[in-house]
Amino acid sequence: MKKMETDLIECHKITRKSHNIRESCKAQITFEIDTGSTNWRVHIFVEHHTHELITLRKRRFLRVNRHMSSTPRGLLDSLNSAHIQSFQQYSYAAMASGTFSNPSFIMTSTS
């Protein structure tokens, strides 16, 4: 068994710190596993946010949505090993994908 699975079986709770510390937002969701089954249920749900939520257009910039497939990652690794600067790597990859408005990653992913 993986460590996470054994922790889950023993304590039935995994706690993660919120990354939103600047806004003092108390919104949260907590899940529990029903004892004796493998069903999850919502234990605590606080929907109130003290800040604006991100727009759908900007959602791709969130860290959770930053994924680069192996093909562009390999290209960027090659460009990086050739000592080509990050902004030039990004420009090349965006040009290769056909658009600057919606590449599969953001410029900070190239470093």
C-alpha positions as CSV (number, residue, x, y, z in Angstrom):
1,M,0.0,0.0,0.0
2,K,1.1,3.5,-0.7
3,K,1.8,5.8,2.3
4,M,-1.2,8.1,1.4
5,E,-3.5,5.1,1.4
6,T,-2.3,3.8,4.7
7,D,-2.6,7.3,6.3
8,L,-6.1,7.5,4.9
9,I,-7.1,4.2,6.4
10,E,-5.6,5.0,9.8
11,C,-6.7,8.5,10.3
12,H,-9.5,9.0,7.7
13,K,-8.3,12.6,7.1
14,I,-5.8,14.3,4.9
15,T,-5.2,17.9,5.6
16,R,-3.6,20.3,3.1
17,K,-2.7,23.9,3.7
18,S,-4.5,26.4,1.5
19,H,-2.4,28.3,-1.0
20,N,-4.5,31.4,-0.6
21,I,-3.0,33.1,2.4
22,R,-3.1,36.7,1.1
23,E,-6.8,37.0,1.1
24,S,-7.6,35.3,4.4
25,C,-10.2,33.3,2.6
26,K,-12.1,30.8,4.8
27,A,-13.7,28.9,1.9
28,Q,-13.0,25.2,2.2
29,I,-14.2,21.7,1.5
30,T,-13.4,18.6,3.6
31,F,-14.1,15.0,2.7
32,E,-14.4,12.0,4.9
33,I,-14.5,8.3,4.1
34,D,-17.5,6.5,5.6
35,T,-16.3,3.9,8.1
36,G,-16.7,0.4,6.8
37,S,-17.1,1.5,3.2
38,T,-15.1,3.2,0.5
39,N,-17.6,6.0,-0.1
40,W,-16.5,9.6,0.3
41,R,-18.8,12.3,1.7
42,V,-18.5,16.0,2.2
43,H,-17.8,16.7,5.8
44,I,-17.4,20.5,5.8
45,F,-18.3,22.9,3.0
46,V,-17.8,26.7,3.3
47,E,-18.6,28.4,0.0
48,H,-18.1,32.1,1.0
49,H,-15.0,33.6,-0.6
50,T,-13.4,37.0,0.6
51,H,-12.0,37.6,-2.9
52,E,-13.0,37.5,-6.5
53,L,-12.8,34.2,-8.3
54,I,-10.6,33.8,-11.4
55,T,-12.2,34.1,-14.8
56,L,-12.4,31.2,-17.2
57,R,-10.2,33.0,-19.6
58,K,-7.4,33.2,-16.9
59,R,-7.9,29.8,-15.5
60,R,-5.2,28.3,-17.7
61,F,-2.6,30.3,-15.7
62,L,-3.3,28.5,-12.4
63,R,-0.5,26.2,-11.4
64,V,-2.8,23.2,-11.3
65,N,-3.5,23.7,-15.1
66,R,0.1,23.9,-16.1
67,H,0.9,20.7,-17.9
68,M,3.3,20.3,-20.7
69,S,3.3,17.1,-22.8
70,S,6.5,15.3,-23.5
71,T,6.9,16.7,-27.0
72,P,7.1,20.4,-26.2
73,R,9.0,19.6,-22.9
74,G,11.6,17.8,-25.0
75,L,11.9,20.7,-27.4
76,L,12.3,23.2,-24.5
77,D,14.9,21.0,-22.9
78,S,16.9,20.9,-26.1
79,L,16.6,24.7,-26.5
80,N,17.6,25.1,-22.9
81,S,20.7,22.9,-23.3
82,A,21.6,25.0,-26.3
83,H,21.6,28.1,-24.0
84,I,18.7,29.7,-25.7
85,Q,17.0,32.3,-23.5
86,S,13.6,31.5,-21.9
87,F,11.7,34.3,-23.8
88,Q,13.0,33.0,-27.1
89,Q,12.0,29.4,-26.2
90,Y,8.5,30.6,-25.3
91,S,8.3,32.6,-28.6
92,Y,9.4,29.6,-30.6
93,A,7.0,27.2,-28.9
94,A,4.1,29.6,-29.2
95,M,4.9,30.2,-32.9
96,A,5.1,26.5,-33.5
97,S,1.7,26.0,-31.8
98,G,0.2,28.7,-34.1
99,T,-0.8,31.2,-31.4
100,F,0.5,33.3,-28.6
101,S,-2.9,33.5,-26.9
102,N,-3.3,29.9,-25.9
103,P,0.0,27.9,-25.7
104,S,-0.1,24.7,-23.6
105,F,2.1,26.3,-20.9
106,I,3.2,29.8,-19.6
107,M,6.5,31.5,-19.9
108,T,7.6,30.6,-16.4
109,S,7.3,26.9,-17.3
110,T,10.2,27.2,-19.7
111,S,12.8,28.0,-17.0
